[in-house]
Amino acid sequence: MATNTDDFVGINEIALMANVSKQAVANWRVRASDFPEPVSELASGPIFRRSQVRSWLRRNKRKGKPMTHIFSTINLKGGVAKTTTSVALAETFSANMGKRVLVIDLDPQTNATLMLIGEERWFELNSKEHTLARLFKDAMDPDNRKFDLDKTLQKRVSDVGAARTIDLLPSSLDLIDVQDKLASAPVGKFYAANPIELLWRAVKSRIDDYDIVIVDCPPNLGIITLNGLRISDGYIIPTIPDHMSTYGIPQIVTRIRDFSQAISEKIEPIGIIATKYQANSTVHNNVLKQLQDDADVPIVMDTIIRQANQVAAAAEFQNYPRTLKQKYGSELANQYDELAREIWNELD
């Protein structure tokens, strides 16, 4: 099978990634039983999968060059504030914590894109095919590749004035049609074009430019979602604490665990986030308690996002800068701040 040398690293590259000496890497290989196994032993030395090494460095919190945290946001049920949570976290990480953030919008509904750049700018990008739909279309027509990462990557997005470190890879409604066709995409010479690695191959050169990458996934477990999970180290599940919204959580956990094992990459659950919570609802309180007591699902984050009328206004992009509290309201902005810090502590 054909390989891409950018996916593999030797001892020298690992030392640079971790900002340590080559001897330190050699010591880790000897002393750490969970250090990744080399995929090949060449005359020049062992070769490792870059993503496995990155995951190991992140898990072991090695001092030196900080590693990018990448997580997906997913739920099979729509209307649970999945995208609002993704965008609010991105804006909070940037505005309140000074993190460099990349939002990857894989959802054909394009809500994250519209929240961050507005309809007018999105329409212009979409008409020029400067969205992620073009990346996946290229897989079905490899002799007519048009995806341009530099033109697609939107810099310094968001209408929150203090959130000046957010970039975006925008989505498109065209992803609806692309999703169904990807399964029959040509695999390329020597089966090199793995359909679940299209996104990874496109963005891996830029990932280290960010402190955190948030992938807003479609409400399904199709190939496009698997592309998002492929580059992720973890995932969060925003959900309204009711029976309909939480019904698919066990399926999500099982499928991602199986996928993680199949590709030999760790994709760990970060937690479930209760959204649109109504304290006076018996159903919400009962379902939340069930989730908290269920050992077979991920932990429920301590921060709860309550129901708020301000969310509808937050979804409308404004052509003037505003604060997080102006966008989400004081109570909701504070809750997202608490959630962002809780997630960061889990990741870091």
Summary of the structure (lengths in Angstrom):
residues: 348
radius of gyration: 20.3
end to end distance: 35.5
largest distance: 67.1
contacts: 1114
relative contact order: 0.16
helix: 49%
strand: 14%
